[in-house]
Amino acid sequence: MTSSLSRSRAWALFALLCAAGIFNAMDRPIIAILKPDMSAEFGWSDADFGRLAAVTQFAAALSYLGSLHESAFYVR
């Protein structure tokens, strides 16, 4: 199989994927970092933040499972 990507495009794609991975890793702890500001502004309790964190984790897991399911159709 020959690759149609040039070397510079391959490195640009790699850099883009690395940046996406970093942003993906940053979105989960940001809830904990913003907790004091959000609880002051919205009056949320620890249980409310627990539900928010759970929903965020479940959404991430579902999107990961969806991408695995989708990629199964493209494996040759």
N, CA, C and O atoms as a CHARMM CRD file, in Angstrom:
* protein
*
  304
    1    1 MET  N      0.84500  -1.17800   0.00000 PROA 1      0.00000
    2    1 MET  CA     0.00000   0.00000   0.00000 PROA 1      0.00000
    3    1 MET  C      0.88900   1.23900   0.00000 PROA 1      0.00000
    4    1 MET  O      1.80600   1.34700   0.81400 PROA 1      0.00000
    5    2 THR  N      0.62800   2.14900  -0.88500 PROA 2      0.00000
    6    2 THR  CA     1.41900   3.37100  -0.95800 PROA 2      0.00000
    7    2 THR  C      0.69500   4.49100  -0.24000 PROA 2      0.00000
    8    2 THR  O     -0.53400   4.54200  -0.19700 PROA 2      0.00000
    9    3 SER  N      1.47800   5.37300   0.31200 PROA 3      0.00000
   10    3 SER  CA     0.91500   6.49500   1.04600 PROA 3      0.00000
   11    3 SER  C      0.82000   7.70200   0.13000 PROA 3      0.00000
   12    3 SER  O      1.76300   8.02200  -0.59300 PROA 3      0.00000
   13    4 SER  N     -0.33200   8.37400   0.16600 PROA 4      0.00000
   14    4 SER  CA    -0.51800   9.54800  -0.67700 PROA 4      0.00000
   15    4 SER  C     -0.23800  10.84100   0.07900 PROA 4      0.00000
   16    4 SER  O     -0.34500  11.92800  -0.49000 PROA 4      0.00000
   17    5 LEU  N      0.12100  10.73200   1.35600 PROA 5      0.00000
   18    5 LEU  CA     0.43800  11.92000   2.14200 PROA 5      0.00000
   19    5 LEU  C      1.90300  12.29200   1.97400 PROA 5      0.00000
   20    5 LEU  O      2.78200  11.43200   2.00600 PROA 5      0.00000
   21    6 SER  N      2.15000  13.56300   1.79700 PROA 6      0.00000
   22    6 SER  CA     3.53800  14.00100   1.76700 PROA 6      0.00000
   23    6 SER  C      4.09500  13.97000   3.18800 PROA 6      0.00000
   24    6 SER  O      3.33900  13.88500   4.15600 PROA 6      0.00000
   25    7 ARG  N      5.39800  14.03900   3.30500 PROA 7      0.00000
   26    7 ARG  CA     6.03000  13.99000   4.61500 PROA 7      0.00000
   27    7 ARG  C      5.61100  15.16900   5.48400 PROA 7      0.00000
   28    7 ARG  O      5.36400  14.99200   6.67700 PROA 7      0.00000
   29    8 SER  N      5.52700  16.34400   4.92300 PROA 8      0.00000
   30    8 SER  CA     5.14300  17.52100   5.71100 PROA 8      0.00000
   31    8 SER  C      3.68500  17.43300   6.14800 PROA 8      0.00000
   32    8 SER  O      3.34100  17.84400   7.25600 PROA 8      0.00000
   33    9 ARG  N      2.83300  16.90300   5.28500 PROA 9      0.00000
   34    9 ARG  CA     1.42100  16.73700   5.68400 PROA 9      0.00000
   35    9 ARG  C      1.27800  15.68400   6.77100 PROA 9      0.00000
   36    9 ARG  O      0.45500  15.83200   7.67300 PROA 9      0.00000
   37   10 ALA  N      2.05500  14.64800   6.69400 PROA 10     0.00000
   38   10 ALA  CA     1.99800  13.60600   7.72300 PROA 10     0.00000
   39   10 ALA  C      2.40600  14.17600   9.08400 PROA 10     0.00000
   40   10 ALA  O      1.77700  13.87300  10.09800 PROA 10     0.00000
   41   11 TRP  N      3.46100  15.00300   9.10700 PROA 11     0.00000
   42   11 TRP  CA     3.87600  15.61800  10.37700 PROA 11     0.00000
   43   11 TRP  C      2.83500  16.62200  10.86900 PROA 11     0.00000
   44   11 TRP  O      2.60800  16.73600  12.07400 PROA 11     0.00000
   45   12 ALA  N      2.20600  17.34400   9.95400 PROA 12     0.00000
   46   12 ALA  CA     1.15600  18.29200  10.35700 PROA 12     0.00000
   47   12 ALA  C     -0.03200  17.54200  10.95200 PROA 12     0.00000
   48   12 ALA  O     -0.60300  17.97700  11.95300 PROA 12     0.00000
   49   13 LEU  N     -0.40400  16.42400  10.34400 PROA 13     0.00000
   50   13 LEU  CA    -1.48500  15.60300  10.87700 PROA 13     0.00000
   51   13 LEU  C     -1.11300  15.02800  12.23700 PROA 13     0.00000
   52   13 LEU  O     -1.94400  14.99300  13.14400 PROA 13     0.00000
   53   14 PHE  N      0.12000  14.58300  12.38100 PROA 14     0.00000
   54   14 PHE  CA     0.59300  14.07400  13.66900 PROA 14     0.00000
   55   14 PHE  C      0.51600  15.15800  14.74300 PROA 14     0.00000
   56   14 PHE  O      0.06000  14.89900  15.85600 PROA 14     0.00000
   57   15 ALA  N      0.96200  16.37300  14.40800 PROA 15     0.00000
   58   15 ALA  CA     0.90800  17.48100  15.37000 PROA 15     0.00000
   59   15 ALA  C     -0.53200  17.80900  15.74500 PROA 15     0.00000
   60   15 ALA  O     -0.82100  18.09000  16.90800 PROA 15     0.00000
   61   16 LEU  N     -1.43100  17.77400  14.77300 PROA 16     0.00000
   62   16 LEU  CA    -2.84700  18.04200  15.03700 PROA 16     0.00000
   63   16 LEU  C     -3.43200  16.97500  15.95600 PROA 16     0.00000
   64   16 LEU  O     -4.18500  17.29800  16.87500 PROA 16     0.00000
   65   17 LEU  N     -3.09900  15.72500  15.72200 PROA 17     0.00000
   66   17 LEU  CA    -3.58500  14.64700  16.58300 PROA 17     0.00000
   67   17 LEU  C     -3.01100  14.75500  17.99500 PROA 17     0.00000
   68   17 LEU  O     -3.71100  14.47600  18.96900 PROA 17     0.00000
   69   18 CYS  N     -1.75800  15.15100  18.11300 PROA 18     0.00000
   70   18 CYS  CA    -1.17000  15.35800  19.44100 PROA 18     0.00000
   71   18 CYS  C     -1.88100  16.48500  20.18400 PROA 18     0.00000
   72   18 CYS  O     -2.17200  16.35700  21.37400 PROA 18     0.00000
   73   19 ALA  N     -2.16300  17.58600  19.49100 PROA 19     0.00000
   74   19 ALA  CA    -2.88000  18.69500  20.11600 PROA 19     0.00000
   75   19 ALA  C     -4.28300  18.27100  20.53900 PROA 19     0.00000
   76   19 ALA  O     -4.74900  18.64900  21.61400 PROA 19     0.00000
   77   20 ALA  N     -4.95200  17.49200  19.70400 PROA 20     0.00000
   78   20 ALA  CA    -6.28800  17.00500  20.05700 PROA 20     0.00000
   79   20 ALA  C     -6.22900  16.10100  21.28400 PROA 20     0.00000
   80   20 ALA  O     -7.11300  16.15800  22.13800 PROA 20     0.00000
   81   21 GLY  N     -5.20000  15.27200  21.37600 PROA 21     0.00000
   82   21 GLY  CA    -5.04300  14.41400  22.55200 PROA 21     0.00000
   83   21 GLY  C     -4.80100  15.20800  23.81700 PROA 21     0.00000
   84   21 GLY  O     -5.31000  14.86200  24.88200 PROA 21     0.00000
   85   22 ILE  N     -4.02700  16.27200  23.70200 PROA 22     0.00000
   86   22 ILE  CA    -3.76400  17.12700  24.87000 PROA 22     0.00000
   87   22 ILE  C     -5.04900  17.81400  25.32100 PROA 22     0.00000
   88   22 ILE  O     -5.35100  17.85000  26.51400 PROA 22     0.00000
   89   23 PHE  N     -5.80200  18.35800  24.37200 PROA 23     0.00000
   90   23 PHE  CA    -7.06000  19.00700  24.74100 PROA 23     0.00000
   91   23 PHE  C     -8.06100  18.01400  25.30300 PROA 23     0.00000
   92   23 PHE  O     -8.83700  18.35500  26.19600 PROA 23     0.00000
   93   24 ASN  N     -8.05400  16.79500  24.79300 PROA 24     0.00000
   94   24 ASN  CA    -8.94000  15.76400  25.32000 PROA 24     0.00000
   95   24 ASN  C     -8.58000  15.43900  26.76900 PROA 24     0.00000
   96   24 ASN  O     -9.46900  15.22900  27.59500 PROA 24     0.00000
   97   25 ALA  N     -7.29300  15.39600  27.08000 PROA 25     0.00000
   98   25 ALA  CA    -6.86800  15.10800  28.44600 PROA 25     0.00000
   99   25 ALA  C     -7.13000  16.27800  29.38400 PROA 25     0.00000
  100   25 ALA  O     -7.28600  16.07800  30.58800 PROA 25     0.00000
  101   26 MET  N     -7.18100  17.49600  28.85200 PROA 26     0.00000
  102   26 MET  CA    -7.37400  18.67700  29.69600 PROA 26     0.00000
  103   26 MET  C     -8.83900  18.91100  30.05300 PROA 26     0.00000
  104   26 MET  O     -9.11900  19.56900  31.05600 PROA 26     0.00000
  105   27 ASP  N     -9.77300  18.39900  29.27400 PROA 27     0.00000
  106   27 ASP  CA   -11.16900  18.73100  29.52200 PROA 27     0.00000
  107   27 ASP  C    -11.72500  18.07500  30.77400 PROA 27     0.00000
  108   27 ASP  O    -12.69100  18.57500  31.34900 PROA 27     0.00000
  109   28 ARG  N    -11.14200  16.97700  31.20500 PROA 28     0.00000
  110   28 ARG  CA   -11.66900  16.30300  32.39200 PROA 28     0.00000
  111   28 ARG  C    -11.28500  16.99200  33.69700 PROA 28     0.00000
  112   28 ARG  O    -12.15900  17.20200  34.53800 PROA 28     0.00000
  113   29 PRO  N    -10.01300  17.35600  33.90600 PROA 29     0.00000
  114   29 PRO  CA    -9.68800  18.01200  35.18400 PROA 29     0.00000
  115   29 PRO  C    -10.13400  19.46800  35.25400 PROA 29     0.00000
  116   29 PRO  O    -10.08400  20.06800  36.32800 PROA 29     0.00000
  117   30 ILE  N    -10.56600  20.04900  34.14700 PROA 30     0.00000
  118   30 ILE  CA   -10.97200  21.45200  34.18200 PROA 30     0.00000
  119   30 ILE  C    -12.20500  21.64900  35.06500 PROA 30     0.00000
  120   30 ILE  O    -12.39500  22.72500  35.63300 PROA 30     0.00000
  121   31 ILE  N    -13.04500  20.61200  35.18400 PROA 31     0.00000
  122   31 ILE  CA   -14.22100  20.70900  36.05600 PROA 31     0.00000
  123   31 ILE  C    -13.77700  20.90400  37.49800 PROA 31     0.00000
  124   31 ILE  O    -14.34100  21.72700  38.22000 PROA 31     0.00000
  125   32 ALA  N    -12.77000  20.15000  37.91700 PROA 32     0.00000
  126   32 ALA  CA   -12.26300  20.28100  39.29200 PROA 32     0.00000
  127   32 ALA  C    -11.58300  21.62300  39.50500 PROA 32     0.00000
  128   32 ALA  O    -11.67600  22.20600  40.58600 PROA 32     0.00000
  129   33 ILE  N    -10.90200  22.11200  38.48200 PROA 33     0.00000
  130   33 ILE  CA   -10.22000  23.40000  38.60900 PROA 33     0.00000
  131   33 ILE  C    -11.22700  24.54000  38.74200 PROA 33     0.00000
  132   33 ILE  O    -11.01000  25.47900  39.50700 PROA 33     0.00000
  133   34 LEU  N    -12.32500  24.45400  37.99700 PROA 34     0.00000
  134   34 LEU  CA   -13.33300  25.52900  38.01500 PROA 34     0.00000
  135   34 LEU  C    -14.38300  25.36300  39.10900 PROA 34     0.00000
  136   34 LEU  O    -15.28300  26.19500  39.22200 PROA 34     0.00000
  137   35 LYS  N    -14.28700  24.30900  39.91500 PROA 35     0.00000
  138   35 LYS  CA   -15.30200  24.04000  40.93300 PROA 35     0.00000
  139   35 LYS  C    -15.55400  25.21600  41.87900 PROA 35     0.00000
  140   35 LYS  O    -16.71700  25.54800  42.10600 PROA 35     0.00000
  141   36 PRO  N    -14.53700  25.85800  42.43700 PROA 36     0.00000
  142   36 PRO  CA   -14.83900  26.97000  43.35000 PROA 36     0.00000
  143   36 PRO  C    -15.59900  28.11800  42.67700 PROA 36     0.00000
  144   36 PRO  O    -16.52800  28.67800  43.25900 PROA 36     0.00000
  145   37 ASP  N    -15.20500  28.45900  41.46800 PROA 37     0.00000
  146   37 ASP  CA   -15.90000  29.54800  40.76200 PROA 37     0.00000
  147   37 ASP  C    -17.31800  29.15900  40.38900 PROA 37     0.00000
  148   37 ASP  O    -18.24200  29.96000  40.52900 PROA 37     0.00000
  149   38 MET  N    -17.49400  27.93000  39.91400 PROA 38     0.00000
  150   38 MET  CA   -18.82300  27.49300  39.48900 PROA 38     0.00000
  151   38 MET  C    -19.76600  27.31600  40.67800 PROA 38     0.00000
  152   38 MET  O    -20.95200  27.63400  40.58100 PROA 38     0.00000
  153   39 SER  N    -19.24800  26.81400  41.79300 PROA 39     0.00000
  154   39 SER  CA   -20.12700  26.63700  42.95100 PROA 39     0.00000
  155   39 SER  C    -20.54000  27.98500  43.52400 PROA 39     0.00000
  156   39 SER  O    -21.65100  28.12600  44.03600 PROA 39     0.00000
  157   40 ALA  N    -19.66100  28.97100  43.44400 PROA 40     0.00000
  158   40 ALA  CA   -20.03300  30.30900  43.91200 PROA 40     0.00000
  159   40 ALA  C    -21.06600  30.94200  42.99200 PROA 40     0.00000
  160   40 ALA  O    -22.00300  31.59500  43.45000 PROA 40     0.00000
  161   41 GLU  N    -20.88600  30.74400  41.68800 PROA 41     0.00000
  162   41 GLU  CA   -21.79700  31.38300  40.73100 PROA 41     0.00000
  163   41 GLU  C    -23.14500  30.67500  40.62900 PROA 41     0.00000
  164   41 GLU  O    -24.18800  31.32700  40.57800 PROA 41     0.00000
  165   42 PHE  N    -23.12500  29.33800  40.59800 PROA 42     0.00000
  166   42 PHE  CA   -24.36400  28.58500  40.39100 PROA 42     0.00000
  167   42 PHE  C    -24.93600  27.98000  41.66700 PROA 42     0.00000
  168   42 PHE  O    -26.06900  27.49900  41.66800 PROA 42     0.00000
  169   43 GLY  N    -24.16600  27.99900  42.75000 PROA 43     0.00000
  170   43 GLY  CA   -24.63400  27.42400  44.00600 PROA 43     0.00000
  171   43 GLY  C    -24.69400  25.90400  43.97700 PROA 43     0.00000
  172   43 GLY  O    -25.55900  25.30600  44.61600 PROA 43     0.00000
  173   44 TRP  N    -23.78200  25.27200  43.24100 PROA 44     0.00000
  174   44 TRP  CA   -23.79400  23.82600  43.11900 PROA 44     0.00000
  175   44 TRP  C    -23.15300  23.16800  44.33100 PROA 44     0.00000
  176   44 TRP  O    -22.20900  23.70000  44.91600 PROA 44     0.00000
  177   45 SER  N    -23.67800  22.00500  44.69900 PROA 45     0.00000
  178   45 SER  CA   -23.11500  21.22700  45.80600 PROA 45     0.00000
  179   45 SER  C    -22.10900  20.21400  45.25100 PROA 45     0.00000
  180   45 SER  O    -21.91100  20.11600  44.04000 PROA 45     0.00000
  181   46 ASP  N    -21.47900  19.46400  46.15900 PROA 46     0.00000
  182   46 ASP  CA   -20.55100  18.41400  45.73200 PROA 46     0.00000
  183   46 ASP  C    -21.26900  17.34300  44.91900 PROA 46     0.00000
  184   46 ASP  O    -20.70100  16.79600  43.97400 PROA 46     0.00000
  185   47 ALA  N    -22.51700  17.04100  45.28300 PROA 47     0.00000
  186   47 ALA  CA   -23.29700  16.04900  44.53300 PROA 47     0.00000
  187   47 ALA  C    -23.55800  16.52200  43.10300 PROA 47     0.00000
  188   47 ALA  O    -23.52000  15.72800  42.16200 PROA 47     0.00000
  189   48 ASP  N    -23.82300  17.81900  42.94700 PROA 48     0.00000
  190   48 ASP  CA   -24.03100  18.36400  41.60200 PROA 48     0.00000
  191   48 ASP  C    -22.76500  18.21800  40.75200 PROA 48     0.00000
  192   48 ASP  O    -22.83700  17.85700  39.57800 PROA 48     0.00000
  193   49 PHE  N    -21.62100  18.49800  41.34900 PROA 49     0.00000
  194   49 PHE  CA   -20.36300  18.34000  40.61800 PROA 49     0.00000
  195   49 PHE  C    -20.07900  16.87300  40.32300 PROA 49     0.00000
  196   49 PHE  O    -19.51800  16.55600  39.27400 PROA 49     0.00000
  197   50 GLY  N    -20.44900  15.99100  41.21000 PROA 50     0.00000
  198   50 GLY  CA   -20.29600  14.56200  40.95800 PROA 50     0.00000
  199   50 GLY  C    -21.11900  14.11700  39.76300 PROA 50     0.00000
  200   50 GLY  O    -20.65500  13.33500  38.93400 PROA 50     0.00000
  201   51 ARG  N    -22.35700  14.62500  39.67900 PROA 51     0.00000
  202   51 ARG  CA   -23.19400  14.28900  38.52800 PROA 51     0.00000
  203   51 ARG  C    -22.61800  14.85400  37.23700 PROA 51     0.00000
  204   51 ARG  O    -22.64000  14.18900  36.20100 PROA 51     0.00000
  205   52 LEU  N    -22.10400  16.07600  37.29600 PROA 52     0.00000
  206   52 LEU  CA   -21.48900  16.68900  36.11400 PROA 52     0.00000
  207   52 LEU  C    -20.27100  15.88800  35.66100 PROA 52     0.00000
  208   52 LEU  O    -20.09800  15.64800  34.46600 PROA 52     0.00000
  209   53 ALA  N    -19.43600  15.47800  36.59300 PROA 53     0.00000
  210   53 ALA  CA   -18.25700  14.68600  36.25100 PROA 53     0.00000
  211   53 ALA  C    -18.66500  13.32100  35.69300 PROA 53     0.00000
  212   53 ALA  O    -18.04400  12.82600  34.75300 PROA 53     0.00000
  213   54 ALA  N    -19.69900  12.71700  36.26400 PROA 54     0.00000
  214   54 ALA  CA   -20.16300  11.41600  35.77500 PROA 54     0.00000
  215   54 ALA  C    -20.69400  11.52200  34.34900 PROA 54     0.00000
  216   54 ALA  O    -20.38200  10.68700  33.50100 PROA 54     0.00000
  217   55 VAL  N    -21.48900  12.54300  34.09400 PROA 55     0.00000
  218   55 VAL  CA   -22.02900  12.73300  32.74100 PROA 55     0.00000
  219   55 VAL  C    -20.90000  12.96500  31.74500 PROA 55     0.00000
  220   55 VAL  O    -20.93700  12.43800  30.63300 PROA 55     0.00000
  221   56 THR  N    -19.90400  13.74500  32.13100 PROA 56     0.00000
  222   56 THR  CA   -18.76400  14.00500  31.25300 PROA 56     0.00000
  223   56 THR  C    -18.00500  12.71400  30.95900 PROA 56     0.00000
  224   56 THR  O    -17.62300  12.46600  29.81500 PROA 56     0.00000
  225   57 GLN  N    -17.78500  11.89400  31.97700 PROA 57     0.00000
  226   57 GLN  CA   -17.06100  10.64000  31.77600 PROA 57     0.00000
  227   57 GLN  C    -17.86300   9.66300  30.92000 PROA 57     0.00000
  228   57 GLN  O    -17.30400   9.00600  30.04200 PROA 57     0.00000
  229   58 PHE  N    -19.16600   9.56400  31.17000 PROA 58     0.00000
  230   58 PHE  CA   -20.00100   8.67100  30.36900 PROA 58     0.00000
  231   58 PHE  C    -20.04700   9.11900  28.91300 PROA 58     0.00000
  232   58 PHE  O    -20.00300   8.28500  28.00900 PROA 58     0.00000
  233   59 ALA  N    -20.13300  10.41700  28.67700 PROA 59     0.00000
  234   59 ALA  CA   -20.14500  10.92500  27.30300 PROA 59     0.00000
  235   59 ALA  C    -18.82300  10.61800  26.60300 PROA 59     0.00000
  236   59 ALA  O    -18.81300  10.24800  25.42900 PROA 59     0.00000
  237   60 ALA  N    -17.71900  10.76800  27.31400 PROA 60     0.00000
  238   60 ALA  CA   -16.41300  10.44300  26.72400 PROA 60     0.00000
  239   60 ALA  C    -16.31700   8.95600  26.41500 PROA 60     0.00000
  240   60 ALA  O    -15.80500   8.57200  25.36400 PROA 60     0.00000
  241   61 ALA  N    -16.80600   8.12000  27.32200 PROA 61     0.00000
  242   61 ALA  CA   -16.75200   6.66800  27.09800 PROA 61     0.00000
  243   61 ALA  C    -17.63700   6.26500  25.92400 PROA 61     0.00000
  244   61 ALA  O    -17.24100   5.43200  25.11000 PROA 61     0.00000
  245   62 LEU  N    -18.82400   6.84400  25.82900 PROA 62     0.00000
  246   62 LEU  CA   -19.71300   6.51800  24.71800 PROA 62     0.00000
  247   62 LEU  C    -19.13500   6.96800  23.37900 PROA 62     0.00000
  248   62 LEU  O    -19.25100   6.26000  22.37900 PROA 62     0.00000
  249   63 SER  N    -18.52000   8.13300  23.36200 PROA 63     0.00000
  250   63 SER  CA   -17.92900   8.58800  22.10700 PROA 63     0.00000
  251   63 SER  C    -16.75000   7.70000  21.72000 PROA 63     0.00000
  252   63 SER  O    -16.52100   7.45900  20.53500 PROA 63     0.00000
  253   64 TYR  N    -16.00200   7.21400  22.70600 PROA 64     0.00000
  254   64 TYR  CA   -14.89800   6.30200  22.42300 PROA 64     0.00000
  255   64 TYR  C    -15.43600   4.97900  21.87200 PROA 64     0.00000
  256   64 TYR  O    -14.91000   4.45600  20.89000 PROA 64     0.00000
  257   65 LEU  N    -16.46900   4.44700  22.49700 PROA 65     0.00000
  258   65 LEU  CA   -17.04700   3.19900  22.01600 PROA 65     0.00000
  259   65 LEU  C    -17.65100   3.37600  20.62500 PROA 65     0.00000
  260   65 LEU  O    -17.56400   2.47700  19.78900 PROA 65     0.00000
  261   66 GLY  N    -18.25400   4.52100  20.38200 PROA 66     0.00000
  262   66 GLY  CA   -18.80100   4.80100  19.05700 PROA 66     0.00000
  263   66 GLY  C    -17.72100   4.85700  18.00200 PROA 66     0.00000
  264   66 GLY  O    -17.92000   4.39000  16.88100 PROA 66     0.00000
  265   67 SER  N    -16.58200   5.42400  18.34800 PROA 67     0.00000
  266   67 SER  CA   -15.49300   5.48500  17.37100 PROA 67     0.00000
  267   67 SER  C    -14.90900   4.09600  17.11600 PROA 67     0.00000
  268   67 SER  O    -14.48600   3.79800  15.99900 PROA 67     0.00000
  269   68 LEU  N    -14.88300   3.24800  18.14200 PROA 68     0.00000
  270   68 LEU  CA   -14.41500   1.87400  17.93600 PROA 68     0.00000
  271   68 LEU  C    -15.36600   1.11500  17.02600 PROA 68     0.00000
  272   68 LEU  O    -14.93700   0.38100  16.13700 PROA 68     0.00000
  273   69 HSD  N    -16.66200   1.29800  17.25400 PROA 69     0.00000
  274   69 HSD  CA   -17.67200   0.62700  16.43800 PROA 69     0.00000
  275   69 HSD  C    -17.58500   1.10500  14.99200 PROA 69     0.00000
  276   69 HSD  O    -17.66800   0.30700  14.05900 PROA 69     0.00000
  277   70 GLU  N    -17.41900   2.39800  14.81900 PROA 70     0.00000
  278   70 GLU  CA   -17.32800   2.95500  13.46700 PROA 70     0.00000
  279   70 GLU  C    -16.08100   2.47900  12.75000 PROA 70     0.00000
  280   70 GLU  O    -16.12900   2.17000  11.55900 PROA 70     0.00000
  281   71 SER  N    -14.95900   2.41400  13.46300 PROA 71     0.00000
  282   71 SER  CA   -13.70700   1.99900  12.83400 PROA 71     0.00000
  283   71 SER  C    -13.71600   0.52800  12.48000 PROA 71     0.00000
  284   71 SER  O    -12.94600   0.10200  11.61900 PROA 71     0.00000
  285   72 ALA  N    -14.56700  -0.26300  13.12100 PROA 72     0.00000
  286   72 ALA  CA   -14.64000  -1.69300  12.79800 PROA 72     0.00000
  287   72 ALA  C    -15.13700  -1.91000  11.37100 PROA 72     0.00000
  288   72 ALA  O    -14.82000  -2.92600  10.75400 PROA 72     0.00000
  289   73 PHE  N    -15.90500  -0.97600  10.85000 PROA 73     0.00000
  290   73 PHE  CA   -16.41200  -1.11600   9.49000 PROA 73     0.00000
  291   73 PHE  C    -15.37500  -0.78000   8.43800 PROA 73     0.00000
  292   73 PHE  O    -15.53500  -1.14900   7.27400 PROA 73     0.00000
  293   74 TYR  N    -14.31700  -0.08900   8.82400 PROA 74     0.00000
  294   74 TYR  CA   -13.31800   0.35200   7.85300 PROA 74     0.00000
  295   74 TYR  C    -12.05900  -0.48800   7.85900 PROA 74     0.00000
  296   74 TYR  O    -11.13200  -0.21200   7.09700 PROA 74     0.00000
  297   75 VAL  N    -12.00400  -1.51300   8.70700 PROA 75     0.00000
  298   75 VAL  CA   -10.83800  -2.38900   8.75600 PROA 75     0.00000
  299   75 VAL  C    -10.92400  -3.34200   7.57300 PROA 75     0.00000
  300   75 VAL  O    -11.96700  -3.94600   7.32400 PROA 75     0.00000
  301   76 ARG  N     -9.83600  -3.46900   6.86100 PROA 76     0.00000
  302   76 ARG  CA    -9.83100  -4.37000   5.69000 PROA 76     0.00000
  303   76 ARG  C     -8.84200  -5.47300   5.88600 PROA 76     0.00000
  304   76 ARG  O     -8.69200  -6.32900   5.01400 PROA 76     0.00000
